[in-house]
């Protein structure tokens, strides 16, 4: 269970429960487990970072489940989650951490990591503000998956605005940590193309991500800034990126004339080569 918040604690309440995901705790928990089972993958190596989609669960839940299934065995090992994604509602230069001390979902309260927050606020690119977080869905929809998988963890949520990949990478380097820290970049892929066009565009984007080309545009992925920052760090550390799963809303719960793409990717240490 997440640590409860007292009545006078600053809490960022759920903004998209009952719209992007079920608001009833039992229904929500059951849905998350269903997506985890549906998308279960065998991890090639323990991932250090994941790229995960952030649409409503009926659209992108199976792809998110595929990503999170890779860390389902890391309960008790992951203690901190650094979660970053794009600002959809508030114009922002740089990135923002919340003033709130907890983020809430129907499954409970997740404590903000005050130590990491103090560290990241040393960066000129980071401000403290609740406004970009108040109605932002891209981070909130990740929390139920994390709450179901990990009994206890702290969270550092970062909303990104206009910021260069190198600046995101510089901030992430302060937060990267060891195996106790999971880094999540929240992003969907292409938006509002027809089904076949989206498949082609997203295949090219996926190939660029796997090649760790940190030059994605918002046309390719709405969370391009977060992905690019993660890829910059991964490349500097000689890590590898693999695609876990990919589809679009035409495959899940939408019509095919105007779709949104979803992809899951894992960043991990390269698999050691076998001696011959």
C-alpha positions in Angstrom: 0.0 0.0 0.0 1.1 3.6 -0.6 1.8 5.7 2.4 -1.4 7.6 3.4 -1.5 11.4 3.4 -2.7 13.3 6.4 -5.5 15.8 6.1 -3.2 18.9 6.0 -0.8 17.4 3.4 -0.5 18.9 -0.1 -1.9 16.3 -2.4 -2.3 16.4 -6.2 -5.7 14.6 -6.6 -6.6 12.4 -9.6 -7.5 14.4 -12.7 -8.4 11.6 -15.2 -9.8 8.8 -13.1 -13.1 7.6 -14.6 -12.0 8.9 -18.0 -8.6 7.6 -18.9 -8.8 4.7 -16.5 -11.4 3.2 -14.1 -12.1 5.3 -10.9 -13.2 2.3 -8.8 -10.2 0.8 -7.0 -11.1 -2.8 -7.5 -12.0 -2.4 -11.1 -8.8 -0.4 -11.7 -6.6 -3.0 -10.0 -8.2 -5.8 -12.0 -7.8 -3.9 -15.3 -4.1 -3.3 -14.6 -3.5 -6.9 -13.8 -5.3 -7.9 -17.0 -3.1 -5.6 -19.1 0.0 -6.9 -17.4 -1.0 -10.5 -18.1 -2.0 -9.7 -21.7 1.2 -8.0 -22.5 3.6 -10.2 -20.5 7.1 -10.4 -22.0 10.3 -12.1 -20.9 12.8 -9.3 -20.1 16.1 -9.6 -22.0 17.8 -7.9 -19.1 16.4 -5.8 -16.2 15.5 -2.5 -17.8 16.9 0.7 -16.4 14.3 2.9 -18.2 11.1 2.4 -20.1 9.2 4.4 -22.8 5.5 3.9 -22.2 2.3 5.3 -23.8 -0.2 7.5 -22.0 -3.6 7.2 -23.7 -6.8 5.9 -22.1 -6.3 2.4 -21.0 -8.8 0.9 -23.5 -6.5 2.3 -26.2 -2.9 1.9 -25.0 -3.3 -0.4 -21.9 -2.0 -3.5 -23.6 1.1 -1.7 -24.8 1.7 -0.2 -21.3 1.2 -3.7 -19.8 3.9 -5.1 -22.1 6.3 -2.5 -20.9 5.5 -2.8 -17.2 5.6 -6.6 -17.3 9.4 -6.3 -17.8 9.7 -4.9 -14.2 7.0 -7.1 -12.6 9.8 -9.2 -11.0 11.5 -6.1 -9.4 9.2 -5.6 -6.5 11.3 -4.7 -3.5 14.2 -3.6 -5.7 12.8 -0.5 -7.3 12.5 2.2 -4.7 12.3 5.3 -6.8 10.6 6.2 -10.0 11.6 9.2 -12.1 8.7 9.9 -14.4 8.8 12.5 -17.2 6.4 13.5 -20.0 5.1 16.4 -22.0 2.9 19.2 -20.9 -0.4 19.0 -22.8 -2.3 21.9 -21.2 0.2 24.5 -19.8 2.8 26.3 -21.8 6.2 25.7 -20.1 9.8 26.5 -20.7 12.1 23.9 -19.2 10.5 21.4 -16.8 8.4 21.5 -13.6 8.3 19.4 -10.4 5.2 19.8 -8.2 5.0 21.6 -4.9 2.6 18.9 -3.8 4.0 16.2 -1.5 1.8 13.3 -2.8 0.1 12.3 -6.0 -3.2 10.4 -5.5 -5.0 7.8 -7.6 -7.9 5.6 -6.6 -5.3 3.1 -5.3 -3.8 5.5 -2.8 -1.2 8.2 -2.3 2.3 8.1 -3.8 4.9 10.2 -1.9 7.1 12.7 -3.8 10.8 12.0 -3.4 11.9 15.1 -1.6 15.6 14.2 -1.8 15.5 13.9 -5.6 13.3 17.0 -5.9 15.9 19.1 -4.0 18.6 17.8 -6.2 16.8 18.5 -9.4 15.8 22.0 -8.4 19.6 22.9 -8.4 19.2 22.8 -12.2 18.3 26.1 -13.9 16.0 24.2 -16.3 13.7 23.1 -13.4 11.0 25.0 -11.6 8.6 24.1 -8.8 5.0 24.5 -9.8 1.7 22.6 -9.4 0.0 24.2 -12.3 1.6 22.1 -15.1 0.8 19.0 -13.1 -2.8 19.8 -12.0 -4.6 18.4 -15.1 -1.8 16.5 -16.8 -2.7 13.0 -17.7 0.5 11.7 -19.2 2.1 11.1 -15.8 -1.0 10.2 -13.8 -2.0 7.2 -16.0 1.4 5.5 -15.2 0.8 5.5 -11.5 -1.8 2.7 -11.1 0.6 0.3 -12.9 3.4 1.3 -10.5 1.1 1.0 -7.5 0.0 -2.5 -8.4 3.6 -3.6 -9.1 5.5 -2.0 -6.3 4.4 -2.0 -2.7 6.5 1.1 -1.7 8.3 3.6 -3.9 8.8 7.4 -4.1 8.1 9.4 -7.2 9.7 12.3 -8.9 7.3 13.6 -11.6 8.6 16.0 -14.2 6.4 17.8 -16.8 8.4 18.9 -19.8 7.8 22.0 -21.9 10.1 23.7 -24.4 13.5 22.2 -23.7 16.5 20.7 -25.6 17.3 17.0 -25.4 20.7 17.9 -24.0 19.1 19.8 -21.1 16.8 17.0 -20.3 19.7 14.6 -20.3 21.7 16.9 -18.0 18.8 16.8 -15.5 18.4 13.0 -15.9 22.0 12.4 -15.2 21.4 13.9 -11.7 18.6 11.4 -11.1 19.7 8.3 -13.0 20.9 6.3 -9.9 21.3 2.5 -9.8 18.9 -0.4 -10.0 16.8 1.2 -7.2 15.7 3.9 -9.6 13.4 3.3 -12.6 13.2 6.0 -15.3 10.0 6.3 -17.3 9.4 8.5 -20.4 5.7 8.9 -21.1 4.9 9.3 -24.8 2.5 8.3 -27.5 3.7 8.0 -31.1 2.1 9.6 -34.2 -1.3 11.4 -34.0 -4.3 11.4 -36.3 -3.1 9.7 -39.5 -4.9 6.9 -41.3 -4.1 3.4 -40.1 -1.6 2.4 -42.7 0.2 5.8 -42.7 0.5 5.6 -38.9 2.0 2.2 -39.1 4.7 3.4 -41.5 5.5 6.5 -39.6 5.6 4.6 -36.3 7.8 1.9 -37.7 10.3 4.6 -38.8 10.1 6.2 -35.3 10.6 2.9 -33.6 13.7 2.2 -35.7 15.1 5.7 -34.8 14.5 5.0 -31.0 16.2 1.6 -31.2 19.2 3.3 -32.9 19.1 5.9 -30.1 18.8 8.8 -32.5 17.8 11.6 -30.0 16.3 13.8 -32.7 12.6 12.9 -32.5 10.1 15.6 -33.3 6.7 16.1 -31.7 5.2 15.0 -35.0 6.7 11.5 -34.4 6.0 11.4 -30.6 4.2 13.8 -28.4 6.7 13.1 -25.6 9.7 13.5 -28.0 11.5 15.7 -25.4 11.4 13.0 -22.7 12.4 10.2 -25.2 15.2 12.3 -26.6 16.6 13.0 -23.1 16.5 9.3 -22.1 18.2 8.3 -25.4 21.0 10.9 -24.9 21.8 9.4 -21.5 21.4 5.8 -22.7 23.8 6.5 -25.6 26.4 8.2 -23.2 26.2 5.1 -21.0 26.5 2.6 -23.9 23.1 1.1 -23.1 20.8 -0.7 -25.5 17.2 0.0 -26.5 14.8 -2.6 -27.8 11.2 -2.3 -28.9 8.8 -4.3 -26.7 5.4 -3.8 -28.4 3.7 -1.4 -30.8 0.2 -0.8 -32.2 -2.2 2.1 -32.7 -5.8 2.9 -31.6 -7.1 1.2 -34.7 -5.9 -2.1 -33.3 -7.4 -1.6 -29.9 -10.6 0.5 -29.5 -10.8 3.1 -32.3 -11.7 3.5 -35.9 -8.9 3.4 -38.5 -9.3 6.7 -40.4 -7.6 8.8 -37.7 -5.4 6.9 -35.2 -2.9 7.4 -32.5 0.2 5.3 -32.3 1.6 3.6 -29.1 4.9 2.0 -28.5 6.8 0.4 -25.6 10.6 0.4 -25.4 13.1 -0.8 -22.8 16.6 0.7 -22.1 18.9 -1.8 -20.5 22.5 -3.0 -20.3 23.5 -5.0 -23.4 23.2 -8.7 -23.1 26.7 -10.2 -22.5 28.0 -12.1 -25.5 28.7 -15.8 -24.9 32.3 -17.0 -24.9 33.1 -19.3 -27.8 
